């Protein structure tokens, strides 16, 4: 059987179960599941028939997002239906970003545009931002709130890629470092530590790969350690997070509540989980966004959680494979940047909820509830799809012996 | 009722999702194998490259065939390149080298040999990028120029 068929069966099973779980029986759940599955099948057929490059990327992404939708639906049907709407928007933007990326030719020329775009959004966040859960990183437009940092993530990757393609555009490397740290400082001021760490991770990895002077790399690494130590002693919310990581059991009712509940949930699940709808992941605060992985572990077991991690593994593997086949420097860095963004993000949040590293509020790509995160992830992987198409074309040219 | 259903489905689900992952990994493995095959191929001599997608043909065929001084193509065992296509004659066509030039010749096959979609009558000279059609199969003739 083809993978797409397996996915349809999984979706049918899980949505069927959800339908029986919610009392009174609500046919709209079956409808929602049907719409989701149909969207996946149609998009997959378009990608295969339209010869749009790598076909595994979309398969893995849709497997992850259907798991996410099922889990969110089980936690709260209202959020679940909204997530499907976001999913539909995300898939259409996936194709739009694919087309636009191939249509515009000189992505590597707009260095200043990327810097300007990022800075403008940051300033807008300060001017119009609303504070949600202790971090001032949301803009409210009409009835919607969105997180500008999710979009800036992309423009940041474009900026780094454009700089390393034509380093002579900025006066010297220190200007580049200045702009990078400006991004990170803005995020720190927004009290969004997870995002700041993520930006730093992307920057330092690409810097390591593409900059020859290792001394400067080491200075940057040293500076980052100093900043972390400084941040720990000056900012109380960093301290709280750090203590909740080191010993959450000391203050179970307060600071450590979230992380201990998450550990209890994972523990309750065991190897095969309690079964969908049989556990009680609702005890964890924010379970539908940051802590969705614990809910999956509780109800689908450690094996289910491992399957999710494995899915991320093969997604990242595909990303690196695409990166390796690209010849053009700009596109190569872009592909590397995108795949690094999502692999770090996955590591940070899964590591956070299983108490491997201090918890930082960041979403699990494609699974967590959240419109801007899901949409920006789809845009990023739409670009990845376009990049994979380009790299396949290069391979074919090599086949013909024309290069 | 619901708990029993939920318990059974969790096992089915875990089985299925690992089957899904296994499938994707297998596809990726085949992909890598394909790349390795291409890398192992030596590009110094002229060769034939299959234009058809390998999956669409229901008989055994390779992606690449190296060309020697004389190469015959056909369905029978005596040929240098044996292709079990039912639209091919037992000895279908011949490619010969003469003073670094390659020539294609039809061996009076039933369904004919095509060069760039036109049926050939006589011996024709091949240049790099020519498409050779025999039966259901189409090859690309590739000759590297230094």
Interface residues (C-beta under 8 A of the other chain):
Chain A: X1 X2 X3 X6 X7 X9 X10 X13 X14 X17 X20 X21 X56 X59 X60 X63 X272 X273 X275 X276 X277 X278 X299 X300 X301 X303 X304 X307 X310 X311 X314 X317 X318 X321 X399 X400 X401
Chain B: X2 X3 X5 X6 X7 X9 X10 X11 X12 X13 X14 X16 X17 X18 X19 X20 X21 X23 X24 X25 X27 X28 X38 X43 X49 X128 X129 X140 X142 X144
